[in-house]
Amino acid sequence: MTHAHKNLFNWLSDEINDTKILFRNIPSLTIAFFFLSVVCANLMANKELVNLSFVAFDCGFVFSWIMFLCMDVICKRWGAKASIKVSVCALLVNLAVSGIFALLSKAPGMWGEYYTNESLEVNTALNNTFGGAWYVVLGSGLAFITSAIVNALLNSAIGNRLKKNNFVSFAIRSFASTMIGQFVDNLIFATVVSKIFFGWTWTQVLVCSAIGAVSELLGEVLFSGVGYKVVRSWEKDGVGEQYLDKIRESEAV
């Protein structure tokens, strides 16, 4: 084994160990909410909520702000690297669920709705919805992980410049990073899916991405107080100190 290979192996071992400690330190309910919101947002992206000339929302909008609020509280307590790692894991879970849904949509048998309407069209429509188009899964996955990285890095960068640890500081870093992160998320999804496959114009892509980002931000604004109280309770109770100690030791070396 060459020196470069040893360094790579050691780095991978450290990262795996780091990730294990991280997931042991983040409260399970936070992880559950985060993962569930990612899966639900991806699934409900198949159904439109509003479809006007320059304003379009899918039903995934209802869950997207939850994703960003979860990322923001994780970033506030454990840093950008931790938020990105959890986001990557959430993406893998979402892809696994999408793959399982796609396989099960090919299974023989009827959905319960078929026995109510007795129509093969209903069964086919449900199979297609839960099976998911590959470009929707690709677009949503690429949009999510890119926006998650942007959100984490920006949230951490703004937080490092704020001296006070109060709600105003939490709101500034969270609202700014979420606004830009949501815009990036909407822009990538609209470009990869809506423009290429649905024929949107660039005007529609940009306007809908901006309006969507503002609208999705409102959800986090309404519940930011809850997020702040959760983080402060973690800090007060010393939740996740094992991971933070490991980070401090790494930085001291």
N, C-alpha and C positions, 0 to 999 in steps of 0.2 A: 504494500500500500504506500503510495507516494505521500509526500508531505501535504500536498494540496488536497488529496483524498482524505487524509486524516483530519485536516482542518474542517473540511466539509462535513465529515462524519461527526466530529465533535460539536460543530455548530447545530447540526440537525438534532443531536441528542439533547443539547441545551434547550433548543426551541421546543422539543416535544415535552421535556420535563417542565419547562416554563408554562406551557399550555395546560398541562395536567394540574399544576398548582393553581393556575388562574381559574380553571373551571371548578376546582374545589372551593375557591374563595368567593366566587360570585353567587349570591343567593339563587337557589334553583327556580324560584318563582319568577325572577327577572329573566332568566334564560328561557323559561317556558313561554312567557309573554312575548319575548323577542322572536323566538323561532316560530311560534304560532302566527304572529302578525306577518312575518315574511311569507309563510306558506299561504295564508289567507289572502294577502295582497296579490300574490301571483295568481291564485285561482280566480279571484274576483275581477282580475284585470280582463277576463273574458267577457264581462258584462258592462255595457255602457251605462253611465248614470246621467250624463248630460251630453248632448251632441248638437251643438250649434255651429255657425259659420267659423267663429274664431275661439270658441270655448268648448272644450271636450274633456269630460272626466269619465274614467271607468270606476267601477265600484271598489277597486283596490285602494282608491283614495281614502276610504273609511279607515283602512288599517295602516296606511303609510306613515302617518304622524306618530303612531305607536312605535314603529320601528326606529324612527329618529330620536324619539324621547328616550327609548331604551339605550340607544347608542350614546346619547349625550350623558346620561347618568353613569354609564360604565366608564366613559372617557373622563368624566369629572373625578371619579374615585380612583380609577386604575390606569388612566393614561390612554393615549392614542393607539399605542401598540396593542393594548388589551382589547380596545374596541374593534380594531381591524381583525384581530384573531377570532373574536366571537362572531364577527360578521362573515368571515370566510367559512366558519363552521356552519353558520345559518344558511349560507348559500349552498353548501354541500347537502345539508338536510333537505332544503327546498328542491334541489335537483333530484335527490333520491325519492322524495315524495312524488314529484312530477313523473319520474320514471315508473314508479309503482302504479300511479293512476293510469298512465298510458298503457301499461300491460293489462291492468284489470279492465280497461275499457274494451279490450279485445276479447275478453272472456265471454263465453256464451251465456245466455240468460237475459232476463229482462229487469229493468229498473222498476221500482215500486210504482212510479208514476204511470207506467205502461198499463197496469191493471185498472187504473182510474180512467185513462183516456182511450185505452185499447188502440193505440196508434204506434206503428213502427217508427214513424218520424220522430216521435217523442224520445223513444229509446235511442235512436241514432244521434239525435241532437245532444242528449246527455252524455253518451259515449264520446262524442267529439269534443264536448266541453271539458270533461274531466280528463280525456286523453291529451288535450292541449295541442295546439299547433307548435311545431318545433321553433318557428321564428319568434313566437310570443315568449316561450321559455328562454330562448337565447337572448332576446332583447331585454327581458325583465332581469335576467341574471347578470348580464353585462352592466345594465344601468344600476342595479342595486350595489354590486361590489365596488364600482367606480365611485358612486356617490357616497358609499360608506367610508372609503378611504379619504375622500375630499372632506367629508364631515368631521372625521376623527382628527385629521391633521390640522384643519382650520380651528376646530374647537379647542384643541390643545394649545395652538399658537396664540390664540386670543386669550385663553386662560392664563398663560404664562406672563402676559403683559398686565393682567389685572391684579392689583395688590390685595384687595379685600375679598374675604370669603363670605359673601352674603348673597341674598336672592338676586340683587341687581347684577352682580358679576355673573352669576349662573345664567340669568336671563340673557345678558349681552352675548356671552359665548355660545349659548344654545340657539338663540334666535338667529344670529348671524350665520353660524355654521349650517343650521337646518335650512335656512332660506337658500343659500348657495348650493348645498347638497341636494335639496329637492329639485332645484332648477336643473342641475346636472343630471339627476335621475330622469326627470321628465324629458329633457332634451335628447338624451341617448335613446330612451325607449321610443320617443316620437320619431327620431331619425331612422333607427334600425327597423322599427315595425311599421309605424304609420306612414312615413314618407315612401319607403321602399316598397311596401306591400299594399298600402291603401291609397297611395297617390297623393298624399298631402303636399301642399306647397311649403316652401321655407317660411313664408309668413305665418301659416297655420302652426307649423312646428314651433317657431320662436314665441309667438303670442300665447299659444296654449301652454307651453312650458313655463312661461313667466306667470301666467294667471294661476296655473296649477300649483306652482311653488308658493305663491302668496296664500292661496286657499288652504293648502295642506299645512302651512305654517300656523294658521289660526288654531288648528287642533292642538298643536303643541303649546301655543300661547295659553289656551284655556286650562291645560293641565300641567303647566310648568311648575306651579306651586306644589303639586303632588310630587313631581320629580325631585324638586329641591328638598322637600321634607324627607324623602327617602334617602337621598345622598347624605344629608346631615345626620340622620339616624345611624347610617352606616359608619360615618366618621365618629360619632359619639360612642357607639358600641364597639368600635375597633374591627368592624367586619372587613375581612380581606387583608389583614395586616401581614399575614404570612407571605402573600405575593408581593406586597409593598416592601417588606424587608428584603426579599430576594432582589428586587429592583435596586434598592439602595446599596446592597452589597455589590451588585454588578457594576454600578456607577462608581463605587469607591475603589474598585480594582484598577 
